[in-house]
């Protein structure tokens, strides 16, 4: 396929993603208010008694609900979106890997949602309990719905992307851009980076920092194993491919 053909194919895939996200947005907007109540539940459970979320502009709540509907659509339609991405990549894969596009799309969405769920159910309660601990009789938290949504979405998306690490390692290794040997040599630097990221994204206490860092470390080790499998599979398939071409 020519470069123009690839661009046309990419345009078609992106158009399908946009259409399904827009349809999901319309569907989720009708339940955006209870969705926001669910999303803000970890924060409200830690707020002082009588405290409530506020909005500081006339249109603040309206646009917040729109953003909630859009994000819910992005998460809800992620299996379809990931399938479109993998289907676009599929022509560059080996024959046996093309058949794995549907499972890859499924697991991509599962890992992404698992990362967001881990953040919501485990990281949020710990983080908000720490932050709300600064409230006193004279200092009362007055958090806007817009600020909370922005904070929550950054963390949810970050955890969702981090949980895609094994899949990224697999395909980078298949294309020869990453090797398990390099990941093993870089383990000490990876550990340092992971703990720095965990310290930035979590409250400044050892327990919550480790709570975020440990899954990331586990994912890195899993990624090394996945990279080794992908690299071995790549080496094994090359002679077979060369024989077919001859």
C-alpha positions as CSV (number, residue, x, y, z in Angstrom):
1,X,0.0,0.0,0.0
2,X,1.3,3.5,-0.9
3,X,1.7,6.3,1.6
4,X,-1.4,7.9,0.3
5,X,-3.3,4.6,0.8
6,X,-2.0,4.3,4.4
7,X,-3.2,7.9,5.1
8,X,-6.6,7.1,3.6
9,X,-6.9,4.0,5.7
10,X,-5.9,6.0,8.8
11,X,-8.5,8.6,8.0
12,X,-11.2,5.9,7.7
13,X,-10.2,4.3,11.0
14,X,-10.2,7.7,12.8
15,X,-13.5,8.7,11.3
16,X,-15.1,5.5,12.7
17,X,-13.6,6.1,16.1
18,X,-15.0,9.7,16.1
19,X,-18.4,8.5,15.0
20,X,-18.7,5.9,17.7
21,X,-17.4,8.3,20.4
22,X,-20.0,10.9,19.4
23,X,-22.7,8.3,19.6
24,X,-21.5,7.2,23.0
25,X,-21.4,10.8,24.1
26,X,-25.1,11.3,23.2
27,X,-25.9,8.1,25.1
28,X,-23.9,8.9,28.2
29,X,-25.0,12.5,28.5
30,X,-28.4,11.4,29.7
31,X,-26.7,9.8,32.8
32,X,-23.8,12.3,33.2
33,X,-25.1,13.6,36.5
34,X,-25.1,10.1,38.3
35,X,-21.8,9.3,36.6
36,X,-20.3,12.4,38.1
37,X,-21.7,11.6,41.5
38,X,-20.1,8.1,41.2
39,X,-16.8,9.7,40.0
40,X,-16.7,12.1,42.8
41,X,-17.7,9.6,45.5
42,X,-14.1,8.9,46.7
43,X,-13.5,12.6,47.3
44,X,-16.9,13.3,48.9
45,X,-16.3,10.4,51.3
46,X,-13.2,12.1,52.6
47,X,-14.5,15.7,52.8
48,X,-15.5,17.3,56.1
49,X,-19.1,17.0,57.1
50,X,-21.2,19.6,55.4
51,X,-18.7,20.3,52.7
52,X,-19.9,20.1,49.1
53,X,-18.5,20.5,45.6
54,X,-19.2,23.9,44.0
55,X,-19.0,25.4,40.5
56,X,-17.7,28.9,40.1
57,X,-19.3,30.0,36.8
58,X,-22.8,29.9,35.4
59,X,-21.9,27.3,32.8
60,X,-19.5,25.3,35.0
61,X,-21.8,22.4,35.9
62,X,-23.1,22.1,32.3
63,X,-19.7,21.8,30.7
64,X,-18.6,19.5,33.5
65,X,-21.4,17.1,32.7
66,X,-20.5,17.3,29.0
67,X,-16.9,16.4,29.8
68,X,-18.1,13.5,31.9
69,X,-20.2,12.2,29.1
70,X,-17.3,12.5,26.7
71,X,-14.9,10.7,28.9
72,X,-17.4,8.0,29.7
73,X,-17.8,7.5,25.9
74,X,-14.0,7.3,25.5
75,X,-13.8,4.6,28.1
76,X,-17.0,2.8,27.1
77,X,-16.1,2.7,23.4
78,X,-12.4,1.9,24.0
79,X,-12.8,-1.8,22.8
80,X,-14.0,-0.5,19.4
81,X,-11.3,2.2,19.3
82,X,-8.5,-0.2,20.1
83,X,-9.8,-2.6,17.5
84,X,-9.6,0.2,14.9
85,X,-6.0,1.0,15.9
86,X,-4.9,-2.6,15.8
87,X,-6.7,-3.2,12.5
88,X,-4.7,-0.3,11.0
89,X,-1.4,-1.8,12.3
90,X,-2.3,-5.3,11.2
91,X,-1.0,-5.1,7.6
92,X,2.5,-4.6,8.9
93,X,2.3,-7.7,11.1
94,X,3.1,-11.3,10.4
95,X,0.4,-13.6,9.1
96,X,-0.3,-15.4,12.4
97,X,-0.4,-12.0,14.2
98,X,-3.1,-10.6,12.0
99,X,-5.5,-13.2,13.4
100,X,-4.8,-11.8,16.9
101,X,-6.1,-8.3,16.2
102,X,-9.4,-8.9,17.9
103,X,-7.9,-10.5,21.1
104,X,-5.3,-7.6,21.2
105,X,-8.1,-5.0,20.9
106,X,-9.9,-6.8,23.7
107,X,-6.9,-7.0,26.0
108,X,-5.9,-3.4,25.2
109,X,-9.2,-2.2,26.5
110,X,-9.1,-4.5,29.5
111,X,-5.7,-3.3,30.5
112,X,-6.7,0.3,30.0
113,X,-9.9,-0.1,32.1
114,X,-8.0,-2.1,34.7
115,X,-5.5,0.8,35.2
116,X,-8.3,3.3,35.6
117,X,-10.1,1.0,38.0
118,X,-7.0,0.5,40.1
119,X,-6.6,4.3,40.3
120,X,-10.2,4.9,41.2
121,X,-10.7,2.2,43.8
122,X,-7.3,2.2,45.4
123,X,-5.3,5.4,44.8
124,X,-8.2,7.9,45.0
125,X,-9.3,7.0,48.6
126,X,-5.7,7.2,49.9
127,X,-4.9,10.4,48.1
128,X,-8.1,12.3,49.1
129,X,-7.9,11.2,52.7
130,X,-4.4,12.7,52.8
131,X,-5.4,16.0,51.1
132,X,-8.6,16.4,53.1
133,X,-6.6,15.9,56.3
134,X,-5.4,19.6,56.0
135,X,-8.9,20.8,56.7
136,X,-9.4,22.6,60.0
137,X,-12.1,24.7,61.7
138,X,-10.8,27.7,59.9
139,X,-9.7,26.1,56.6
140,X,-12.5,24.4,54.8
141,X,-12.1,22.8,51.4
142,X,-14.2,24.3,48.6
143,X,-13.4,22.3,45.5
144,X,-15.0,23.1,42.2
145,X,-16.5,20.4,40.1
146,X,-14.3,21.5,37.2
147,X,-11.0,21.3,39.2
148,X,-11.9,17.9,40.6
149,X,-12.8,16.5,37.1
150,X,-9.5,17.8,35.6
151,X,-7.5,16.2,38.5
152,X,-9.4,12.9,38.4
153,X,-9.2,12.5,34.6
154,X,-5.4,13.1,34.5
155,X,-4.8,10.3,37.0
156,X,-7.3,7.9,35.4
157,X,-5.9,8.3,31.9
158,X,-2.3,8.1,33.3
159,X,-3.0,4.8,35.0
160,X,-4.8,3.5,32.0
161,X,-1.9,4.2,29.7
162,X,0.7,2.8,32.2
163,X,-1.2,-0.5,32.3
164,X,-0.7,-0.8,28.5
165,X,3.0,-1.3,29.1
166,X,3.1,-5.0,28.3
167,X,1.4,-4.5,25.0
168,X,3.7,-1.7,24.0
169,X,6.7,-3.9,24.9
170,X,5.3,-6.7,22.8
171,X,5.0,-4.7,19.6
172,X,8.1,-2.6,20.0
173,X,10.0,-5.9,20.4
174,X,8.3,-7.4,17.3
175,X,9.4,-4.4,15.3
176,X,13.0,-4.6,16.6
177,X,12.8,-1.3,18.5
178,X,13.1,-2.8,21.9
179,X,14.9,-5.8,23.3
180,X,14.5,-7.7,26.6
181,X,18.3,-7.3,27.1
182,X,17.9,-3.5,27.0
183,X,15.0,-3.6,29.4
184,X,17.0,-5.8,31.8
185,X,20.0,-3.5,31.6
186,X,17.8,-0.5,32.2
187,X,16.0,-2.0,35.2
188,X,17.7,0.1,37.8
189,X,16.9,3.3,35.9
190,X,13.3,2.1,35.4
191,X,12.9,1.5,39.1
192,X,14.1,5.1,39.8
193,X,11.8,6.6,37.3
194,X,8.8,4.6,38.5
195,X,9.3,5.7,42.1
196,X,9.8,9.3,41.0
197,X,6.5,9.2,39.1
198,X,4.8,7.5,42.0
199,X,6.1,10.2,44.4
200,X,4.7,12.9,42.1
201,X,1.3,11.4,41.6
202,X,0.6,10.2,45.1
203,X,0.6,11.9,48.6
204,X,4.1,12.2,50.2
205,X,4.0,9.1,52.3
206,X,5.9,5.8,51.8
207,X,2.8,3.6,51.9
208,X,0.8,5.3,49.1
209,X,3.9,5.7,47.0
210,X,4.7,2.0,47.2
211,X,1.0,1.3,46.5
212,X,1.4,2.9,43.1
213,X,5.0,1.9,42.4
214,X,4.6,-1.8,43.1
215,X,2.0,-2.5,40.3
216,X,4.2,-0.4,37.9
217,X,7.3,-2.5,38.9
218,X,5.3,-5.7,38.3
219,X,4.2,-4.4,34.9
220,X,7.7,-3.6,34.0
221,X,8.8,-7.2,34.9
222,X,5.9,-8.6,32.9
223,X,6.9,-6.4,30.0
224,X,10.4,-7.8,30.0
225,X,8.9,-11.3,29.8
226,X,6.5,-10.3,27.1
227,X,9.4,-8.6,25.2
228,X,11.5,-11.8,25.4
229,X,8.6,-13.9,24.0
230,X,8.0,-11.4,21.2
231,X,11.7,-11.2,20.3
232,X,12.0,-15.0,20.2
233,X,8.9,-15.2,18.1
234,X,10.3,-12.6,15.7
235,X,13.6,-14.5,15.3
236,X,11.7,-17.8,14.8
237,X,9.4,-16.4,12.2
238,X,12.1,-14.7,10.1
239,X,13.6,-17.9,8.5
240,X,10.0,-19.0,7.7
241,X,9.2,-15.7,6.1
242,X,12.3,-15.7,4.0
243,X,11.6,-19.2,2.8
244,X,8.1,-18.2,1.8
245,X,9.4,-15.2,-0.1
246,X,12.0,-17.3,-2.0
